């Protein structure tokens, strides 16, 4: 029998026969039906949470995407539309956002500050269950018609996506595939067909407590968490009978080539991932072209399940095409098949990390392996690829697909030299290439797939060259041992420098490459595109990083900047901070008039030239901490710390020396620089 918690009697511990304690997860249920699974065995200090709702859609209307936008525009406890943007600029969080997937909508956050995560989860819960969903918000956030066409934040977002060729190609592939995939995010010609009534009916049908799934990991204050959730859950009555007679809306997107069609070949998702690199090789592409077929991407924005898809001409013999791929499957060695499917899995995991951060990637992965995860959150696990029939599971399912990727770690070899020393740079590049070749050879022999890349970073007169590797945590010790035992300075003995072997890789600093600090005035760079504003502020290195971060978040909390986003005239107004170059950058996306956004930015700094009040100052500092954390701690935190350390930087912020007065003085200096910018 379920037992209630003494301090939160409306939350019940699931009975033993419904628990899965051996997996490290503990289950609870609210009296309203909401389910909570907590990863009790997690030892992370990071707090991660996700509220997941099933939101099925079978057309191109974008109704689930629109509802995700709308529920964050105001609720019973938080009626002001700017609350979400204010919290994003105030809370010390790594991630605080929502995401529309193929079968679910997810509201997720992660961070280290208990007060911030509790406020964030309380806002999400109330917004999900008790949104206002007003016509005025719909006009600004989704779409509205005016004399010259349509506008609205989401409408502009989709229009911006359609400017990218890869996105347009994925829409063509989706609507001309067999079976047809829904363009669930909406299209420019389908979004105007939505109305507020459709969103209200969809919300009442699916956004119910008994449909809600809460996932958490980390050292959460559980009673405080449940009380925040209960404030929203206890105000929701019984579900109303709702007619779901919402017309299906489809986009009219023609084939790119008349007479061609798209065929999906009957291979399982894992074998499709294993075969794709081989079929995508130049020699194989020529063979496919001779058969009248063109290989399409393995996955796309609307077709997340890996599948072999080909655009075929009217003269193509489908049976001959299948025989050719069957032959490739037979000739593919077992080692190559395991390597290629492993690399694809890692790539999908890295995409999740880049999008949501390590904490949420770990949360979703750990839950996906439990037996009680719903189908849309289950990882597509294949214990033995070689024992699986390549055509055992057809790839025609159109649900979500979660890569069974374990948590990843980034290791690196970082080399610092003077940016003007071309000879040393050339030596380092040759050595890093040798390191890459040796590492790939070792990984291939050990059967340990990994993702590596060469990169470079600039900081004043210092140049950092690096070879980074993303790999599963279980392989970190083996790779570190290989690097420490195999790679040395012998190959670049002509370069004078200092070596340091660290737990996360190797650092090499060339002699005479000590970074210098830039002094002088703040420099501003302003560039406008057709649909975007770009403003970069370059600060002297004597400026406190905490002051820069607090100033950036204070700008984002200003009324004109928020109204610019909330008015539906642009999709995004964002700030980022780069501690390598000491630059604060403001960007807009899908902006109807970048010059107006620049005026809003100027107005924000004019307002901040007067000292903030105590509450506003504290919010700016706390938000500044979140801004830096989201950039450097959201994913691969150890790597970012090591990278910054090579140029004498740190992610640690000192707010003790920042005051409302000197923050106002810094805003005044920025204002002067903005009025005398470097134009591009």
CORNORBEL-V679395 format. One record per backbone hydrogen bond with DSSP energy under -1.0 kcal/mol. CO is the residue of the C=O (numbers start at 1). NH is the residue of the N-H. Records with the same first field share a line. If there is no record, write none. Layout:
# CORNORBEL-V679395
CO = NH  NH
This chain:
# CORNORBEL-V679395
3 = 13
8 = 11
10 = 31
11 = 5
12 = 29
13 = 3
15 = 18
16 = 19
20 = 23  25
21 = 24
24 = 41
26 = 38
27 = 14
28 = 36
29 = 12
30 = 33
34 = 30
35 = 214
36 = 28
37 = 216
38 = 26  40
39 = 42
47 = 111
48 = 217
49 = 109
50 = 215
51 = 107
52 = 213
53 = 105
62 = 66
63 = 67
64 = 68
65 = 69
66 = 70
67 = 71
70 = 73
74 = 132
78 = 75
80 = 83
82 = 86
83 = 87
84 = 88
85 = 89
87 = 91
91 = 93
95 = 110
97 = 108
99 = 106
103 = 55
104 = 101
105 = 53
106 = 99
107 = 51
108 = 97
109 = 49
110 = 94  95
111 = 47
113 = 117
114 = 118
115 = 119
116 = 120
117 = 121
118 = 122
119 = 123
120 = 124
121 = 125
122 = 126
123 = 127
124 = 128
125 = 129
126 = 130
130 = 76
134 = 138
135 = 139
136 = 140
137 = 141
138 = 142  143
140 = 153
141 = 154
142 = 155
144 = 151
146 = 149
149 = 146
151 = 144
152 = 156
153 = 157
154 = 158
155 = 159
156 = 160
157 = 161
158 = 162
160 = 163
161 = 164
164 = 168
165 = 169
166 = 170
167 = 171
168 = 172
169 = 173
170 = 174
171 = 175
172 = 176
174 = 181
176 = 262
182 = 184
183 = 186
187 = 190  191
190 = 193
191 = 194
195 = 199
196 = 200
197 = 201
198 = 202
199 = 203
200 = 204
201 = 205
202 = 206
203 = 207
206 = 208
208 = 211
209 = 212
212 = 35
213 = 52
214 = 37
215 = 50
216 = 39
217 = 48
218 = 220
220 = 222
221 = 225
222 = 226
223 = 227
224 = 228
225 = 229
226 = 230
227 = 231
229 = 233
230 = 234
233 = 236
244 = 246
249 = 60
257 = 260
261 = 312
263 = 310
265 = 267
268 = 272
269 = 273
270 = 274
271 = 275
272 = 276
275 = 279
276 = 280
281 = 285
282 = 286
283 = 287
284 = 288
285 = 289
286 = 290
287 = 291
288 = 293
289 = 292
292 = 313
294 = 311
298 = 307
303 = 300
308 = 265
309 = 296
310 = 263
311 = 294
312 = 261
313 = 316
317 = 321
318 = 322
319 = 323
320 = 324
321 = 325
322 = 326
323 = 327
324 = 328
325 = 329
326 = 330
327 = 331
333 = 337
334 = 338
335 = 339
336 = 340
337 = 341
338 = 342
339 = 343
340 = 344
341 = 345
342 = 346
343 = 347
344 = 348
345 = 349
346 = 350
347 = 351
348 = 352
349 = 353
350 = 354
351 = 355
352 = 356
353 = 357
357 = 361
358 = 362
359 = 363
360 = 364
361 = 365
362 = 366
363 = 367
364 = 368
367 = 370
370 = 373
374 = 377
375 = 378
379 = 381
385 = 388
389 = 392
390 = 268
402 = 380
403 = 405
407 = 473
409 = 471
411 = 469
412 = 506
413 = 467
414 = 508
415 = 465
416 = 510
417 = 463
418 = 421
420 = 422
421 = 425
422 = 426
423 = 427
424 = 428
425 = 429
426 = 430
427 = 431
428 = 432
429 = 433
430 = 434
431 = 435
432 = 436
433 = 437
434 = 438
435 = 439
436 = 440
437 = 441
438 = 442
439 = 443
440 = 444
441 = 445
442 = 446
443 = 448
451 = 470
453 = 468
455 = 466
457 = 464
459 = 462
461 = 419
462 = 459
463 = 417
464 = 457
465 = 415
466 = 455
467 = 413
468 = 453
469 = 411
470 = 451
471 = 409
472 = 475
473 = 476
475 = 479
476 = 480
477 = 481
478 = 482
479 = 483
480 = 484
481 = 485
482 = 486
483 = 487
490 = 493
492 = 495
496 = 511
498 = 509
500 = 507
502 = 505
504 = 412
505 = 502
506 = 414
507 = 500
508 = 416
509 = 498
510 = 513
518 = 541
523 = 538
524 = 678
525 = 536
526 = 680
527 = 534
531 = 591
532 = 529
533 = 588
534 = 527
535 = 586
536 = 525
537 = 584
538 = 523
540 = 543
544 = 548
545 = 549
546 = 550
547 = 551
548 = 552
549 = 553
550 = 554
551 = 555
552 = 556
553 = 557
555 = 558
558 = 562
559 = 563
560 = 564
561 = 565
562 = 566
563 = 567
565 = 568
568 = 152
569 = 592
572 = 589
574 = 587
576 = 585
578 = 582  583
582 = 539
583 = 578
584 = 537
585 = 576
586 = 535
587 = 574
589 = 571  572
593 = 596  597
594 = 598
595 = 599
596 = 600
597 = 601
598 = 602
599 = 603
600 = 604
601 = 605
602 = 606
603 = 607
604 = 608
607 = 610
613 = 617
614 = 618
615 = 619
616 = 620
617 = 621
618 = 622
619 = 623
620 = 624
621 = 625
622 = 626
623 = 627
624 = 628
625 = 629
626 = 630
627 = 631
628 = 632
629 = 633  634
634 = 358
636 = 640
637 = 641
638 = 642
639 = 643
640 = 644
641 = 645
642 = 646
644 = 647  649
645 = 648
659 = 663
660 = 664
661 = 665
662 = 666
663 = 667
664 = 668
665 = 669
666 = 670
667 = 671
668 = 672
669 = 673
670 = 674
671 = 675
678 = 526
